[in-house]
Every structure is written in C-alpha cells, then in structure tokens.
Amino acid sequence: MRTPLGRAIGLGSAKEGVQHWWVQRLTALALVPLVLWFAASLIAHLGADRGAVLTWLGSPVPAIIMVLLLIAGLYHMALGVQVVIEDYIHTEWVKLAALVLDRFAAFVLAVAGIFAVLRIAVGG
C-alpha cells in the first residue's frame, strides 16, 4: 500500500524504527525490577554510615546489579534522547552533532559509573 509517487522514487520504510522501539521497551522492562531493587536498597540503608553502604555495594551481587542498572538506564536514556533529537532538531549538522554528543555522554557516564562500582567492589 504505497502511493504512486512512493513507488516511482522507491521511498518507503527504513525498517529501523521497530528495532529501536523494541530495544527501548526492553530496556524499560529491565529497568522496572532494577529501579525497584535500587529504591528498596536505598530505603534499607537509610541512616547507615558510609562504611556500611560501601561494604554492601562492594559485595558481588549488589555490585553486579548496580552495573546492570547503570548499563540499562544509560542506554535507555540515550535511546530516549535520540528520539527527541530526531523529532525536534531539523538542521542536519546540528542533529548529527547532538546524536554524537548523546551517545558520547551516555558512554562516558556508563564508564564512570561502572568504574566507581568496580573500585568499591575491588576495594581500590
């Protein structure tokens, strides 16, 4: 079901939007239990001193879950910001620069967060 003009010049679906949509939904689904765990952990450690929180986060399971939260959360953020950029920025070079900055910022934040968690877990 294409228009005559679309058939003539071959324009149609880029077939990329569905994958982006699914990945965004899957990261959102992954974030539900991760954020609930994080909130419950924060509540459980209210009033605890810094040493107790560092000991807890340095344990293997909390450290792994925190790294998963960082990866899923920052990737989900990058996907969402990408949609906003693509929808609302119309100048091509500005759009490209914003998309590169979006991914770069998400990557830098993920690396910094994972480094911090690993530093706590390893005890460095």
N, CA, C and O atoms as a GROMACS GRO file, in nm:
protein
  496
    1MET      N    1   0.084  -0.117   0.000
    1MET     CA    2   0.000   0.000   0.000
    1MET      C    3   0.089   0.124   0.000
    1MET      O    4   0.109   0.189   0.103
    2ARG      N    5   0.142   0.155  -0.116
    2ARG     CA    6   0.227   0.272  -0.130
    2ARG      C    7   0.163   0.369  -0.228
    2ARG      O    8   0.083   0.330  -0.313
    3THR      N    9   0.199   0.493  -0.214
    3THR     CA   10   0.147   0.592  -0.307
    3THR      C   11   0.219   0.577  -0.440
    3THR      O   12   0.330   0.522  -0.445
    4PRO      N   13   0.159   0.624  -0.548
    4PRO     CA   14   0.228   0.616  -0.678
    4PRO      C   15   0.364   0.686  -0.677
    4PRO      O   16   0.459   0.638  -0.737
    5LEU      N   17   0.372   0.800  -0.608
    5LEU     CA   18   0.500   0.871  -0.600
    5LEU      C   19   0.603   0.788  -0.524
    5LEU      O   20   0.720   0.782  -0.562
    6GLY      N   21   0.559   0.725  -0.415
    6GLY     CA   22   0.649   0.641  -0.337
    6GLY      C   23   0.701   0.524  -0.418
    6GLY      O   24   0.818   0.487  -0.407
    7ARG      N   25   0.615   0.464  -0.500
    7ARG     CA   26   0.657   0.353  -0.587
    7ARG      C   27   0.756   0.402  -0.692
    7ARG      O   28   0.851   0.332  -0.726
    8ALA      N   29   0.732   0.521  -0.744
    8ALA     CA   30   0.815   0.572  -0.852
    8ALA      C   31   0.956   0.605  -0.805
    8ALA      O   32   1.053   0.576  -0.876
    9ILE      N   33   0.970   0.663  -0.688
    9ILE     CA   34   1.104   0.702  -0.644
    9ILE      C   35   1.161   0.607  -0.540
    9ILE      O   36   1.273   0.628  -0.493
   10GLY      N   37   1.088   0.503  -0.503
   10GLY     CA   38   1.141   0.399  -0.416
   10GLY      C   39   1.151   0.435  -0.270
   10GLY      O   40   1.223   0.370  -0.195
   11LEU      N   41   1.080   0.538  -0.228
   11LEU     CA   42   1.086   0.574  -0.087
   11LEU      C   43   0.987   0.489  -0.009
   11LEU      O   44   0.879   0.456  -0.057
   12GLY      N   45   1.025   0.455   0.111
   12GLY     CA   46   0.938   0.376   0.196
   12GLY      C   47   1.000   0.364   0.333
   12GLY      O   48   1.082   0.445   0.373
   13SER      N   49   0.959   0.264   0.403
   13SER     CA   50   1.007   0.243   0.538
   13SER      C   51   1.157   0.214   0.539
   13SER      O   52   1.207   0.139   0.455
   14ALA      N   53   1.226   0.273   0.634
   14ALA     CA   54   1.368   0.244   0.651
   14ALA      C   55   1.388   0.114   0.727
   14ALA      O   56   1.499   0.062   0.733
   15LYS      N   57   1.281   0.062   0.786
   15LYS     CA   58   1.280  -0.065   0.861
   15LYS      C   59   1.376  -0.063   0.979
   15LYS      O   60   1.430  -0.167   1.016
   16GLU      N   61   1.399   0.053   1.038
   16GLU     CA   62   1.486   0.063   1.154
   16GLU      C   63   1.410   0.103   1.279
   16GLU      O   64   1.458   0.081   1.390
   17GLY      N   65   1.293   0.162   1.264
   17GLY     CA   66   1.220   0.213   1.379
   17GLY      C   67   1.170   0.106   1.471
   17GLY      O   68   1.161   0.128   1.592
   18VAL      N   69   1.136  -0.011   1.418
   18VAL     CA   70   1.080  -0.117   1.502
   18VAL      C   71   1.185  -0.169   1.600
   18VAL      O   72   1.156  -0.192   1.717
   19GLN      N   73   1.308  -0.188   1.551
   19GLN     CA   74   1.414  -0.236   1.640
   19GLN      C   75   1.440  -0.134   1.751
   19GLN      O   76   1.453  -0.173   1.867
   20HIS      N   77   1.448  -0.008   1.719
   20HIS     CA   78   1.470   0.097   1.819
   20HIS      C   79   1.357   0.095   1.922
   20HIS      O   80   1.382   0.104   2.042
   21TRP      N   81   1.234   0.082   1.874
   21TRP     CA   82   1.118   0.078   1.962
   21TRP      C   83   1.126  -0.041   2.056
   21TRP      O   84   1.102  -0.027   2.176
   22TRP      N   85   1.159  -0.158   2.003
   22TRP     CA   86   1.168  -0.279   2.087
   22TRP      C   87   1.280  -0.268   2.190
   22TRP      O   88   1.262  -0.305   2.306
   23VAL      N   89   1.396  -0.219   2.149
   23VAL     CA   90   1.507  -0.207   2.243
   23VAL      C   91   1.472  -0.109   2.354
   23VAL      O   92   1.505  -0.132   2.471
   24GLN      N   93   1.404  -0.002   2.319
   24GLN     CA   94   1.364   0.094   2.422
   24GLN      C   95   1.265   0.030   2.520
   24GLN      O   96   1.273   0.054   2.640
   25ARG      N   97   1.172  -0.049   2.468
   25ARG     CA   98   1.076  -0.117   2.556
   25ARG      C   99   1.143  -0.222   2.643
   25ARG      O  100   1.108  -0.238   2.760
   26LEU      N  101   1.239  -0.296   2.586
   26LEU     CA  102   1.309  -0.399   2.664
   26LEU      C  103   1.395  -0.338   2.774
   26LEU      O  104   1.402  -0.392   2.884
   27THR      N  105   1.461  -0.226   2.744
   27THR     CA  106   1.539  -0.162   2.849
   27THR      C  107   1.447  -0.106   2.958
   27THR      O  108   1.482  -0.109   3.076
   28ALA      N  109   1.331  -0.055   2.918
   28ALA     CA  110   1.235  -0.007   3.017
   28ALA      C  111   1.187  -0.123   3.105
   28ALA      O  112   1.174  -0.108   3.226
   29LEU      N  113   1.161  -0.237   3.044
   29LEU     CA  114   1.118  -0.354   3.119
   29LEU      C  115   1.228  -0.401   3.214
   29LEU      O  116   1.199  -0.439   3.328
   30ALA      N  117   1.351  -0.399   3.169
   30ALA     CA  118   1.463  -0.437   3.256
   30ALA      C  119   1.481  -0.339   3.371
   30ALA      O  120   1.521  -0.377   3.481
   31LEU      N  121   1.450  -0.212   3.345
   31LEU     CA  122   1.468  -0.110   3.449
   31LEU      C  123   1.366  -0.121   3.562
   31LEU      O  124   1.393  -0.075   3.673
   32VAL      N  125   1.250  -0.180   3.537
   32VAL     CA  126   1.148  -0.189   3.642
   32VAL      C  127   1.201  -0.262   3.765
   32VAL      O  128   1.201  -0.203   3.873
   33PRO      N  129   1.248  -0.388   3.753
   33PRO     CA  130   1.298  -0.453   3.875
   33PRO      C  131   1.428  -0.391   3.926
   33PRO      O  132   1.452  -0.388   4.046
   34LEU      N  133   1.511  -0.340   3.834
   34LEU     CA  134   1.637  -0.281   3.878
   34LEU      C  135   1.614  -0.154   3.960
   34LEU      O  136   1.679  -0.135   4.063
   35VAL      N  137   1.523  -0.069   3.917
   35VAL     CA  138   1.495   0.054   3.991
   35VAL      C  139   1.424   0.022   4.123
   35VAL      O  140   1.451   0.086   4.225
   36LEU      N  141   1.334  -0.076   4.120
   36LEU     CA  142   1.270  -0.117   4.246
   36LEU      C  143   1.374  -0.170   4.345
   36LEU      O  144   1.369  -0.136   4.464
   37TRP      N  145   1.467  -0.251   4.297
   37TRP     CA  146   1.575  -0.300   4.384
   37TRP      C  147   1.657  -0.184   4.438
   37TRP      O  148   1.689  -0.181   4.557
   38PHE      N  149   1.690  -0.088   4.352
   38PHE     CA  150   1.770   0.027   4.394
   38PHE      C  151   1.697   0.109   4.499
   38PHE      O  152   1.756   0.149   4.600
   39ALA      N  153   1.569   0.135   4.476
   39ALA     CA  154   1.490   0.212   4.574
   39ALA      C  155   1.480   0.139   4.706
   39ALA      O  156   1.496   0.199   4.812
   40ALA      N  157   1.454   0.009   4.701
   40ALA     CA  158   1.445  -0.070   4.824
   40ALA      C  159   1.580  -0.071   4.897
   40ALA      O  160   1.584  -0.067   5.020
   41SER      N  161   1.687  -0.077   4.822
   41SER     CA  162   1.821  -0.076   4.883
   41SER      C  163   1.850   0.057   4.949
   41SER      O  164   1.907   0.061   5.058
   42LEU      N  165   1.811   0.166   4.884
   42LEU     CA  166   1.831   0.297   4.945
   42LEU      C  167   1.752   0.310   5.074
   42LEU      O  168   1.802   0.359   5.175
   43ILE      N  169   1.629   0.265   5.070
   43ILE     CA  170   1.545   0.270   5.190
   43ILE      C  171   1.603   0.183   5.301
   43ILE      O  172   1.604   0.222   5.417
   44ALA      N  173   1.652   0.066   5.264
   44ALA     CA  174   1.709  -0.026   5.363
   44ALA      C  175   1.835   0.032   5.427
   44ALA      O  176   1.868  -0.004   5.540
   45HIS      N  177   1.905   0.119   5.357
   45HIS     CA  178   2.030   0.174   5.410
   45HIS      C  179   2.015   0.316   5.463
   45HIS      O  180   2.115   0.384   5.488
   46LEU      N  181   1.891   0.362   5.480
   46LEU     CA  182   1.871   0.494   5.541
   46LEU      C  183   1.931   0.494   5.681
   46LEU      O  184   1.906   0.404   5.761
   47GLY      N  185   2.008   0.595   5.709
   47GLY     CA  186   2.069   0.607   5.840
   47GLY      C  187   2.196   0.527   5.858
   47GLY      O  188   2.262   0.540   5.961
   48ALA      N  189   2.232   0.444   5.762
   48ALA     CA  190   2.356   0.367   5.772
   48ALA      C  191   2.475   0.458   5.746
   48ALA      O  192   2.464   0.558   5.674
   49ASP      N  193   2.586   0.423   5.804
   49ASP     CA  194   2.705   0.504   5.781
   49ASP      C  195   2.768   0.467   5.646
   49ASP      O  196   2.731   0.368   5.583
   50ARG      N  197   2.862   0.548   5.604
   50ARG     CA  198   2.926   0.531   5.473
   50ARG      C  199   2.992   0.394   5.460
   50ARG      O  200   2.984   0.332   5.354
   51GLY      N  201   3.057   0.348   5.565
   51GLY     CA  202   3.126   0.219   5.562
   51GLY      C  203   3.031   0.103   5.538
   51GLY      O  204   3.064   0.010   5.464
   52ALA      N  205   2.913   0.108   5.599
   52ALA     CA  206   2.816   0.000   5.580
   52ALA      C  207   2.764  -0.003   5.437
   52ALA      O  208   2.745  -0.110   5.379
   53VAL      N  209   2.741   0.114   5.380
   53VAL     CA  210   2.694   0.121   5.242
   53VAL      C  211   2.802   0.074   5.146
   53VAL      O  212   2.773   0.001   5.051
   54LEU      N  213   2.926   0.114   5.169
   54LEU     CA  214   3.036   0.069   5.084
   54LEU      C  215   3.058  -0.081   5.095
   54LEU      O  216   3.087  -0.147   4.995
   55THR      N  217   3.044  -0.136   5.215
   55THR     CA  218   3.056  -0.281   5.232
   55THR      C  219   2.946  -0.353   5.157
   55THR      O  220   2.971  -0.454   5.091
   56TRP      N  221   2.825  -0.302   5.167
   56TRP     CA  222   2.713  -0.362   5.095
   56TRP      C  223   2.734  -0.356   4.945
   56TRP      O  224   2.720  -0.457   4.876
   57LEU      N  225   2.770  -0.237   4.892
   57LEU     CA  226   2.788  -0.221   4.748
   57LEU      C  227   2.910  -0.297   4.697
   57LEU      O  228   2.917  -0.332   4.579
   58GLY      N  229   3.005  -0.323   4.785
   58GLY     CA  230   3.124  -0.398   4.747
   58GLY      C  231   3.100  -0.548   4.737
   58GLY      O  232   3.185  -0.621   4.687
   59SER      N  233   2.985  -0.594   4.785
   59SER     CA  234   2.951  -0.735   4.772
   59SER      C  235   2.922  -0.767   4.625
   59SER      O  236   2.878  -0.679   4.550
   60PRO      N  237   2.947  -0.892   4.584
   60PRO     CA  238   2.933  -0.924   4.441
   60PRO      C  239   2.793  -0.900   4.382
   60PRO      O  240   2.781  -0.838   4.277
   61VAL      N  241   2.688  -0.947   4.448
   61VAL     CA  242   2.554  -0.936   4.390
   61VAL      C  243   2.509  -0.790   4.377
   61VAL      O  244   2.465  -0.752   4.269
   62PRO      N  245   2.518  -0.709   4.481
   62PRO     CA  246   2.479  -0.568   4.464
   62PRO      C  247   2.563  -0.495   4.360
   62PRO      O  248   2.512  -0.410   4.286
   63ALA      N  249   2.693  -0.526   4.352
   63ALA     CA  250   2.779  -0.460   4.254
   63ALA      C  251   2.736  -0.497   4.112
   63ALA      O  252   2.730  -0.410   4.025
   64ILE      N  253   2.707  -0.624   4.089
   64ILE     CA  254   2.664  -0.668   3.956
   64ILE      C  255   2.531  -0.604   3.919
   64ILE      O  256   2.513  -0.556   3.807
   65ILE      N  257   2.436  -0.603   4.012
   65ILE     CA  258   2.305  -0.544   3.984
   65ILE      C  259   2.318  -0.394   3.959
   65ILE      O  260   2.247  -0.339   3.875
   66MET      N  261   2.407  -0.328   4.032
   66MET     CA  262   2.428  -0.184   4.011
   66MET      C  263   2.487  -0.158   3.872
   66MET      O  264   2.447  -0.062   3.806
   67VAL      N  265   2.580  -0.241   3.828
   67VAL     CA  266   2.636  -0.226   3.693
   67VAL      C  267   2.527  -0.248   3.588
   67VAL      O  268   2.521  -0.175   3.490
   68LEU      N  269   2.442  -0.347   3.608
   68LEU     CA  270   2.330  -0.371   3.516
   68LEU      C  271   2.236  -0.251   3.512
   68LEU      O  272   2.187  -0.213   3.406
   69LEU      N  273   2.209  -0.193   3.629
   69LEU     CA  274   2.124  -0.074   3.636
   69LEU      C  275   2.186   0.042   3.558
   69LEU      O  276   2.117   0.112   3.484
   70LEU      N  277   2.316   0.062   3.575
   70LEU     CA  278   2.384   0.169   3.502
   70LEU      C  279   2.377   0.147   3.351
   70LEU      O  280   2.347   0.240   3.276
   71ILE      N  281   2.404   0.026   3.307
   71ILE     CA  282   2.404  -0.003   3.163
   71ILE      C  283   2.264   0.016   3.105
   71ILE      O  284   2.246   0.086   3.006
   72ALA      N  285   2.165  -0.048   3.168
   72ALA     CA  286   2.027  -0.039   3.116
   72ALA      C  287   1.975   0.104   3.122
   72ALA      O  288   1.913   0.152   3.027
   73GLY      N  289   1.999   0.172   3.233
   73GLY     CA  290   1.948   0.307   3.250
   73GLY      C  291   2.009   0.406   3.153
   73GLY      O  292   1.938   0.488   3.094
   74LEU      N  293   2.140   0.400   3.136
   74LEU     CA  294   2.204   0.496   3.047
   74LEU      C  295   2.178   0.465   2.900
   74LEU      O  296   2.170   0.556   2.817
   75TYR      N  297   2.166   0.338   2.866
   75TYR     CA  298   2.130   0.303   2.727
   75TYR      C  299   1.987   0.347   2.697
   75TYR      O  300   1.959   0.400   2.590
   76HIS      N  301   1.897   0.324   2.792
   76HIS     CA  302   1.758   0.368   2.777
   76HIS      C  303   1.752   0.520   2.763
   76HIS      O  304   1.676   0.573   2.681
   77MET      N  305   1.832   0.589   2.842
   77MET     CA  306   1.837   0.735   2.834
   77MET      C  307   1.885   0.780   2.696
   77MET      O  308   1.827   0.870   2.636
   78ALA      N  309   1.991   0.717   2.645
   78ALA     CA  310   2.045   0.754   2.515
   78ALA      C  311   1.942   0.731   2.404
   78ALA      O  312   1.931   0.812   2.312
   79LEU      N  313   1.868   0.621   2.413
   79LEU     CA  314   1.765   0.594   2.313
   79LEU      C  315   1.653   0.698   2.318
   79LEU      O  316   1.606   0.744   2.213
   80GLY      N  317   1.612   0.736   2.437
   80GLY     CA  318   1.507   0.836   2.451
   80GLY      C  319   1.550   0.972   2.402
   80GLY      O  320   1.474   1.041   2.334
   81VAL      N  321   1.671   1.012   2.437
   81VAL     CA  322   1.722   1.142   2.392
   81VAL      C  323   1.738   1.141   2.239
   81VAL      O  324   1.715   1.243   2.174
   82GLN      N  325   1.778   1.026   2.183
   82GLN     CA  326   1.791   1.015   2.038
   82GLN      C  327   1.657   1.044   1.969
   82GLN      O  328   1.653   1.113   1.868
   83VAL      N  329   1.549   0.990   2.023
   83VAL     CA  330   1.416   1.013   1.964
   83VAL      C  331   1.381   1.162   1.970
   83VAL      O  332   1.330   1.218   1.873
   84VAL      N  333   1.408   1.225   2.083
   84VAL     CA  334   1.378   1.368   2.096
   84VAL      C  335   1.460   1.449   1.996
   84VAL      O  336   1.408   1.539   1.931
   85ILE      N  337   1.588   1.416   1.983
   85ILE     CA  338   1.674   1.488   1.889
   85ILE      C  339   1.623   1.470   1.746
   85ILE      O  340   1.611   1.567   1.671
   86GLU      N  341   1.592   1.345   1.709
   86GLU     CA  342   1.547   1.320   1.572
   86GLU      C  343   1.413   1.386   1.543
   86GLU      O  344   1.387   1.426   1.429
   87ASP      N  345   1.328   1.399   1.643
   87ASP     CA  346   1.197   1.459   1.622
   87ASP      C  347   1.198   1.611   1.619
   87ASP      O  348   1.119   1.672   1.547
   88TYR      N  349   1.287   1.674   1.696
   88TYR     CA  350   1.276   1.818   1.716
   88TYR      C  351   1.392   1.900   1.661
   88TYR      O  352   1.383   2.022   1.658
   89ILE      N  353   1.499   1.837   1.619
   89ILE     CA  354   1.609   1.913   1.559
   89ILE      C  355   1.608   1.885   1.409
   89ILE      O  356   1.617   1.770   1.367
   90HIS      N  357   1.595   1.990   1.330
   90HIS     CA  358   1.576   1.971   1.186
   90HIS      C  359   1.698   2.008   1.103
   90HIS      O  360   1.706   1.969   0.987
   91THR      N  361   1.792   2.082   1.159
   91THR     CA  362   1.915   2.114   1.088
   91THR      C  363   2.006   1.992   1.097
   91THR      O  364   2.040   1.946   1.206
   92GLU      N  365   2.047   1.940   0.981
   92GLU     CA  366   2.117   1.811   0.978
   92GLU      C  367   2.247   1.810   1.057
   92GLU      O  368   2.272   1.714   1.130
   93TRP      N  369   2.331   1.913   1.044
   93TRP     CA  370   2.459   1.910   1.114
   93TRP      C  371   2.439   1.924   1.265
   93TRP      O  372   2.516   1.867   1.343
   94VAL      N  373   2.339   1.998   1.307
   94VAL     CA  374   2.310   2.010   1.450
   94VAL      C  375   2.255   1.878   1.502
   94VAL      O  376   2.290   1.835   1.613
   95LYS      N  377   2.170   1.815   1.423
   95LYS     CA  378   2.115   1.685   1.461
   95LYS      C  379   2.226   1.582   1.476
   95LYS      O  380   2.229   1.508   1.574
   96LEU      N  381   2.317   1.577   1.380
   96LEU     CA  382   2.427   1.481   1.386
   96LEU      C  383   2.516   1.507   1.507
   96LEU      O  384   2.555   1.414   1.578
   97ALA      N  385   2.548   1.633   1.532
   97ALA     CA  386   2.632   1.668   1.647
   97ALA      C  387   2.562   1.631   1.778
   97ALA      O  388   2.626   1.581   1.870
   98ALA      N  389   2.433   1.656   1.786
   98ALA     CA  390   2.358   1.624   1.908
   98ALA      C  391   2.351   1.472   1.929
   98ALA      O  392   2.361   1.425   2.042
   99LEU      N  393   2.333   1.396   1.821
   99LEU     CA  394   2.330   1.250   1.833
   99LEU      C  395   2.464   1.194   1.879
   99LEU      O  396   2.470   1.104   1.963
  100VAL      N  397   2.572   1.248   1.825
  100VAL     CA  398   2.706   1.204   1.867
  100VAL      C  399   2.728   1.240   2.013
  100VAL      O  400   2.780   1.159   2.090
  101LEU      N  401   2.691   1.361   2.052
  101LEU     CA  402   2.706   1.404   2.190
  101LEU      C  403   2.622   1.319   2.285
  101LEU      O  404   2.666   1.287   2.396
  102ASP      N  405   2.502   1.282   2.242
  102ASP     CA  406   2.413   1.197   2.322
  102ASP      C  407   2.480   1.064   2.352
  102ASP      O  408   2.488   1.023   2.468
  103ARG      N  409   2.528   0.996   2.249
  103ARG     CA  410   2.592   0.865   2.269
  103ARG      C  411   2.722   0.878   2.347
  103ARG      O  412   2.752   0.795   2.433
  104PHE      N  413   2.799   0.980   2.318
  104PHE     CA  414   2.925   1.001   2.390
  104PHE      C  415   2.900   1.026   2.538
  104PHE      O  416   2.970   0.969   2.622
  105ALA      N  417   2.804   1.108   2.570
  105ALA     CA  418   2.772   1.138   2.711
  105ALA      C  419   2.724   1.012   2.782
  105ALA      O  420   2.764   0.986   2.896
  106ALA      N  421   2.637   0.935   2.717
  106ALA     CA  422   2.589   0.810   2.779
  106ALA      C  423   2.705   0.715   2.803
  106ALA      O  424   2.712   0.650   2.908
  107PHE      N  425   2.796   0.705   2.707
  107PHE     CA  426   2.911   0.616   2.721
  107PHE      C  427   3.003   0.661   2.835
  107PHE      O  428   3.045   0.579   2.917
  108VAL      N  429   3.032   0.790   2.840
  108VAL     CA  430   3.121   0.842   2.945
  108VAL      C  431   3.058   0.822   3.083
  108VAL      O  432   3.126   0.780   3.177
  109LEU      N  433   2.930   0.850   3.096
  109LEU     CA  434   2.862   0.829   3.224
  109LEU      C  435   2.860   0.682   3.264
  109LEU      O  436   2.877   0.649   3.381
  110ALA      N  437   2.839   0.594   3.167
  110ALA     CA  438   2.838   0.450   3.197
  110ALA      C  439   2.976   0.404   3.242
  110ALA      O  440   2.988   0.330   3.340
  111VAL      N  441   3.079   0.445   3.172
  111VAL     CA  442   3.215   0.406   3.209
  111VAL      C  443   3.250   0.460   3.348
  111VAL      O  444   3.308   0.388   3.429
  112ALA      N  445   3.216   0.585   3.374
  112ALA     CA  446   3.245   0.643   3.506
  112ALA      C  447   3.170   0.571   3.617
  112ALA      O  448   3.227   0.542   3.722
  113GLY      N  449   3.042   0.540   3.594
  113GLY     CA  450   2.964   0.469   3.695
  113GLY      C  451   3.013   0.329   3.719
  113GLY      O  452   3.024   0.286   3.834
  114ILE      N  453   3.044   0.257   3.612
  114ILE     CA  454   3.095   0.120   3.627
  114ILE      C  455   3.231   0.121   3.695
  114ILE      O  456   3.259   0.036   3.779
  115PHE      N  457   3.316   0.217   3.658
  115PHE     CA  458   3.446   0.230   3.724
  115PHE      C  459   3.428   0.253   3.875
  115PHE      O  460   3.499   0.193   3.956
  116ALA      N  461   3.335   0.340   3.912
  116ALA     CA  462   3.312   0.368   4.054
  116ALA      C  463   3.265   0.244   4.128
  116ALA      O  464   3.312   0.215   4.238
  117VAL      N  465   3.171   0.169   4.068
  117VAL     CA  466   3.122   0.048   4.133
  117VAL      C  467   3.234  -0.055   4.145
  117VAL      O  468   3.250  -0.117   4.250
  118LEU      N  469   3.313  -0.074   4.039
  118LEU     CA  470   3.422  -0.171   4.044
  118LEU      C  471   3.529  -0.129   4.144
  118LEU      O  472   3.588  -0.214   4.211
  119ARG      N  473   3.553  -0.001   4.154
  119ARG     CA  474   3.652   0.047   4.251
  119ARG      C  475   3.606   0.016   4.394
  119ARG      O  476   3.687  -0.021   4.479
  120ILE      N  477   3.478   0.033   4.419
  120ILE     CA  478   3.423   0.000   4.551
  120ILE      C  479   3.430  -0.150   4.574
  120ILE      O  480   3.468  -0.196   4.682
  121ALA      N  481   3.392  -0.229   4.471
  121ALA     CA  482   3.386  -0.374   4.485
  121ALA      C  483   3.524  -0.434   4.503
  121ALA      O  484   3.542  -0.529   4.581
  122VAL      N  485   3.623  -0.381   4.432
  122VAL     CA  486   3.758  -0.435   4.442
  122VAL      C  487   3.828  -0.380   4.566
  122VAL      O  488   3.920  -0.442   4.619
  123GLY      N  489   3.785  -0.265   4.611
  123GLY     CA  490   3.842  -0.208   4.732
  123GLY      C  491   3.960  -0.115   4.705
  123GLY      O  492   4.042  -0.090   4.794
  124GLY      N  493   3.969  -0.065   4.581
  124GLY     CA  494   4.082   0.020   4.545
  124GLY      C  495   4.055   0.156   4.584
  124GLY      O  496   4.138   0.244   4.563
   0.00000   0.00000   0.00000
